[in-house]
Amino acid sequence: MTRPDDSAAPVCPMRRTPLHDRTFADDPDGVYESLRAEGPLADVELAPGVPATLVLDYDTALSVLRDPARFPKDSRVWQRTVPQDSPVVAMMMYRDNVLFQDGPEHDRLREAITDALGRVDSFTLRRYVRESAESLIRDFAPKGEADLLNDYARILPLLVLTKLFGSPPEITSRMVDAITALWDGVDTERANLELGSCVAEVVALRREHPAADVTTWLLEHEAGLDDEEMIQQLVVLMGAGAEPMQNLVANALRLWLSDERFAGNLSGGRLPVEDAIDEVLWQQPPLANYAITFPPQEVELAGRVLPAHQPVVIGIAAANNDPALCSARRDGNRAHLAWSAGAHTCPARGTARMIASVAMETVLDTLPDMDLAVPVERLEWRTGPFHRALTALPVHFPPVPVSDRDEEATGGSDSWSTLPARTQWTRQGVTSTRRRRSSADVDRLPGWNSLVEWLRGR
């Protein structure tokens, strides 16, 4: 290949900084700062024996994300060059979904997803998220202590996925366990098979029994998705709705409870919950490094020539905290890269923000005297090259007993059963799908009680 710029230096073999170890999990900002000495690009290792180029600079990151011709998403050639048992393969392997496609095929799949998500009524979803959150809080409020990650932030997205995608609770719980294992790089081959199996069950169920949910609307879309395409689109949608969502909620609650700028402002009318979410999306986004591309040939970037097919990973947290942007992250600026950018910008970012906002507002309003149970510096982060994820978020607060009136209103200890049994999810006036379902009410899923039992460890 003729190099486009004689000043561009080829990549030289050198020691690569691991992003999968405890050092990075404990102090990613310190690692990013050290890597900046190399310039806007750094040589990193995603897993043992898996090299990559990490983009640290905001403008350089945008140039990659907005140039799919030079930096496409197709990872199939790369897959043949790495051990198939590598813990990161499952999160980077090619799938026939919107995340790994470019051009017209990407546009076809994205239109189907955007149209299906657009049929969800945001007011009904907001109410469902709030009532689900209240149900979770009622279980631990009388105890005076909780783990807001495992008792709250991890379970709430599970409830939302169950309703949005028409997935029976027992399938959703298996699915979320598989997604978590994939992000952690633990037994990924089994987790990948389990995830595919779960999603296939949901697709088969909704083909036979259509309902007013995102899965059915995707099946009915004029794009004509076949079963394999359906499975792969739901894999990326549910993956994005589980692990990153729980991390966004938990990381924002951690910030709220540890930063005096946010303490005590919930009733002050200054939208501190939104401010906390914005701060996290800038500084500690739930995906610290992702938006991976695979240049099909040698390519010049920021004065260097990168090898063909080697992953180019966007350091989302690093780019967001580019020293050149220090003055930009103020006054509600939302130009961060937490939702990616360009053609692959997250199509559900508005829905994700709303879910996170409601989750935070509900628990902070219900338990206003809540504090961290340990010093913030003692909270532990999970290892892994992609996510920014806590292992736990322990808190304590004055116990809040469930009154008889609350018990009567919510159906007692099985308060889950009182969540809306008949809900209209369809947004009126959306006409982009081929076969429009009516805004029929959705009956509560028959497996709901099994989810209650799973959540309570029975």
C-alpha positions, 0 to 999 in steps of 0.5 A: 500500500502507498502511504498517504503521508510520508510523515506517517510512521508505521506501528512498531512492535512494543509493549502494549498496555493491558486493559483487562487487568486490575491496574486499569480497573482500579485507575483507568484515568491514570492509565489514560493519562500515561497513554497520552504520552504516546499521542492520540493513539496508544498500543493496548492489549484487550486480552492476552495476545489480542492487540488493538489501537486505542483512540484517546483523542476526541477529534480523532475518535470522531474522525474514526466514527464518521468514516465507515469506509476506512473504519468499518465494523466487519470483524470476520477477518480479524476473528481468524487471527485470534484464539477462539477461546479468547475472552473478548471474542464473543463481544467482538465477533461478527454478528449479522446485526446493526452493530457489525454492518455498514452501508445499505444493510446497516441502514435497513436494520437500523430503520427497523430498530428505530421504527420498533422503538419509536412505537413505545409510548414513553409516558407508559414506559416511564410509569412502568419503570417507576412502579417497577423501581418502587416494587424493588425498593419496597423489598429492601427499604425496611432493612435499612441497607441494600446493595444498590447494584445487585438489589436494584440497578441490575434487576430494574433493566431486567424488568424493563427488558421483560416488558419491552421485548415480550420476553418471559421472565425466566428467559430474561433472567437467563439472558441477563446472566449470559450477557454479564458473563460475556462482558466479564469474559467468563465462560464466554462460549457457553454464555454466547450459546445461552444468549443465542438460545434465549433470544431464539426462544423469544423470537419463536414465541412472538412469531407464534403469539404476536403482542404489542412489544418491540420483538413483534414490531420488528417481526412485522416490519417491512424490512422483512427480517428473517429469524436469524436476523431477528435473533441478532438484532435482539442480541445487540438490543438486549445486550445494550439494555442490560449491562450498560444500563445497570452500569449507568444507573449504578455509576450515577448513584455512586456519584450522587452519593459521594459528590457533595455537589449533588447531595441535598439538591433533589428538591431544589429544582435544579435537575441534579439527577440529570446533571449526575447522569451527564457527569457520568456519561462524560467521565465514567460512561458505562462502556469505557472503551468500545465502538470497535472498528476493523480497517480492511487495509493499512490506514493512516490515522493521527500521523501513524499507519495502522495495520489492516484488520487490527481492532481500532477501539474508541477510548470513550472515557479517554476521549470524553476527558480529552484535556482539550475539552475541559471547558466543553463539559459544562452547562448541559453539553451532551456532545460526549461519546457515550452513545457513540457517534456517526451512523452507529449512534445509539438509537435508544439513547433517549429511552436509556436516559429516561430509564436511568433518570426515573431509576435515580429519582425514585430511589433518591426520593424514597430514601432521601437519607441514604449514604454509602456504607463504605468510603467511596474509594473502597468500592471495587470495579470489575476488571475488563477492557470494555465496561466501567462496572462496579461489583457492588454499591452498598448503602445504608439508610433509616429503615422505612417500614411498609405500612398496612396501607402500602401493603393493601395498595400493592398486594402485600409482599408480592408487590410485583403482581400489581404492576400494570396488568393491561398496558398500551405500549403503542405510540399513536401516529407511527406509520413506517411499518408494513403491518400495523398492530392495533394498540391492544392491551398487553396482559401481564406475562404468566411467568411473572411470579417465577421472576419474583422467586428468582429475584428473591433467591428461591 
